[in-house]
Amino acid sequence: LEARSGEEALEVIKEHRDDIDLIISDVVMPQMDGPTMVKELQRLYPDWYKQVKLVFVSGYTEDRLREQFDAGETFG
């Protein structure tokens, strides 16, 4: 399954949630970035989100990526 933006990814996930075990997301995407998309997934589908694996792909360093999340929040 493929999406060209965070918003499109939310729609794909909504339709195919039961078929998804892994999400690979860029940090920077048009319309909605990866960290924002992940926060929305956590809000919309908290139980499902706990079961899925997440991989961020980015040219940013890990420290820069961590700036996108709240203190104490973890990401895969």
Contacts in CASP RR format, 6 or more apart in sequence:
PFRMAT RR
TARGET T0000
AUTHOR 0000-0000-0000
METHOD contacts of the structure
MODEL  1
LEARSGEEALEVIKEHRDDIDLIISDVVMPQMDGPTMVKELQRLYPDWYK
QVKLVFVSGYTEDRLREQFDAGETFG
1 12 0 8 1.000
1 16 0 8 1.000
1 19 0 8 1.000
1 20 0 8 1.000
2 12 0 8 1.000
3 9 0 8 1.000
3 11 0 8 1.000
3 12 0 8 1.000
4 29 0 8 1.000
4 30 0 8 1.000
5 29 0 8 1.000
5 30 0 8 1.000
5 31 0 8 1.000
5 32 0 8 1.000
6 25 0 8 1.000
6 29 0 8 1.000
6 30 0 8 1.000
6 31 0 8 1.000
6 32 0 8 1.000
6 33 0 8 1.000
6 34 0 8 1.000
6 36 0 8 1.000
6 37 0 8 1.000
7 31 0 8 1.000
7 32 0 8 1.000
7 37 0 8 1.000
8 31 0 8 1.000
9 23 0 8 1.000
9 25 0 8 1.000
9 29 0 8 1.000
9 37 0 8 1.000
10 32 0 8 1.000
10 37 0 8 1.000
10 40 0 8 1.000
10 41 0 8 1.000
10 44 0 8 1.000
13 20 0 8 1.000
13 23 0 8 1.000
13 41 0 8 1.000
13 45 0 8 1.000
17 45 0 8 1.000
17 48 0 8 1.000
20 52 0 8 1.000
21 52 0 8 1.000
21 53 0 8 1.000
22 52 0 8 1.000
22 53 0 8 1.000
22 54 0 8 1.000
22 55 0 8 1.000
23 41 0 8 1.000
23 52 0 8 1.000
23 53 0 8 1.000
23 54 0 8 1.000
23 55 0 8 1.000
24 55 0 8 1.000
24 57 0 8 1.000
25 34 0 8 1.000
25 37 0 8 1.000
25 38 0 8 1.000
25 54 0 8 1.000
25 55 0 8 1.000
25 56 0 8 1.000
25 57 0 8 1.000
26 34 0 8 1.000
26 56 0 8 1.000
26 57 0 8 1.000
26 58 0 8 1.000
27 33 0 8 1.000
27 34 0 8 1.000
27 35 0 8 1.000
27 56 0 8 1.000
27 57 0 8 1.000
27 58 0 8 1.000
27 59 0 8 1.000
27 60 0 8 1.000
27 65 0 8 1.000
27 68 0 8 1.000
28 34 0 8 1.000
28 58 0 8 1.000
28 60 0 8 1.000
29 37 0 8 1.000
32 40 0 8 1.000
33 68 0 8 1.000
34 56 0 8 1.000
34 68 0 8 1.000
35 65 0 8 1.000
35 68 0 8 1.000
35 69 0 8 1.000
35 75 0 8 1.000
36 68 0 8 1.000
38 54 0 8 1.000
38 75 0 8 1.000
41 48 0 8 1.000
41 49 0 8 1.000
42 49 0 8 1.000
53 76 0 8 1.000
54 75 0 8 1.000
54 76 0 8 1.000
55 76 0 8 1.000
56 65 0 8 1.000
56 75 0 8 1.000
56 76 0 8 1.000
58 65 0 8 1.000
65 75 0 8 1.000
69 75 0 8 1.000
END
